């Protein structure tokens, strides 16, 4: 047999030499198996068809004797069991037959009898891990003799539905192999950033409450899941409780229902929010996300309930004053990170907010104070507090309130005293402005201050920028304040995207906690 094997290899080598190169690849495919299954097939064929011994086959195909005899035994056992072919899979023509088709049809018919539409049936089946398309649902209903539902208003839809969709009870997720569809799987792309910057650790070590069923981390992540998702307005329908992707983001099977969010929010205090923001502040500083400048601005959060206890605040989005809560935001102009937020602001203490933010920044600063500039508008604080910022070593850039005499004096200036500069504005465009620089004495400030008058900016009256920094060049001053205009536009986008100016719909959530979660969600998207 040894002579036979050697002779066989000689013949194969001769065939390889004789045949032209066009057929060598085809021959190699059969003579030199490249996959495990093909190698096993050829070895078994040599043993059973060519009648080679187990020793010869083992030697030729690189098996140990014991391994090949085990292969032969397994092959015989499977052949006796009459199972499907071990090496060749037969592809059956036609659509695959659903094993649970009858059960699926019964579920679809039962839901239609309760006046659920095709999209609603699809949502419910997805929540029950039944994978089916809307087209299939429609075809099954048509086959079962159901006609289209008449066009209905939203109120009529709710009235005709006989029972609510029952979501699973929220619980800690057990990581097993599962298959389910989700409209929010994109949120999972934010988890690496939460881990990379230690935000998960901050949440676990925070002072936020936990519940018997939901731990602290999953509780906060549940709020973030709703903020980060495309859920525009939270409602009592709890349809987002069906989405397994949102639950996975929070480490739960599904998110809790609306009542849980309300109950949890009532246990949160302002001190918890401040402590959380301070720990996040350290992360931003340590990773270089906060520069030497911070832009401060007020935003109005409207309230549509009993407003007798609220003050009227101007809403730029609605162009009139309304009963609302006044909130402050502090944002880095370079990275867009929102560092601070507070909704507990009344008219009597709004001038002191800038000093409160300064205390917040310093208390959370791990490596000394890197904050050099505060940029804000004319109504953010008073002149007395500007002198306090000066004593703290903080440079500020703000707008001076214009009086009639100031405007008249600027109008009398000769044209040669005005300089022309170009600055960046929204939409990657540039704007040409005329500026005039001078030093003025502010009585309540107590000393001279640098003033830059700006005209040609589309306003009838000139804007007056004032600062206590006499070293920075004029163009840089204008650019810093102009960037604040860009930040105002950015904050408007966030108000629209995260509905910062709306209380969380029918879910009664403390506004300060809601804003803190919105800030965290905003910053996660900035990291992404």
Order of alpha helices (4+ residues) and beta strands (2+ residues): alpha-alpha-alpha-alpha-alpha-alpha-alpha-alpha-alpha-alpha-alpha-alpha-alpha-alpha-alpha-beta-beta-beta-beta-alpha-beta-alpha-beta-alpha-beta-beta-beta-beta-alpha-alpha
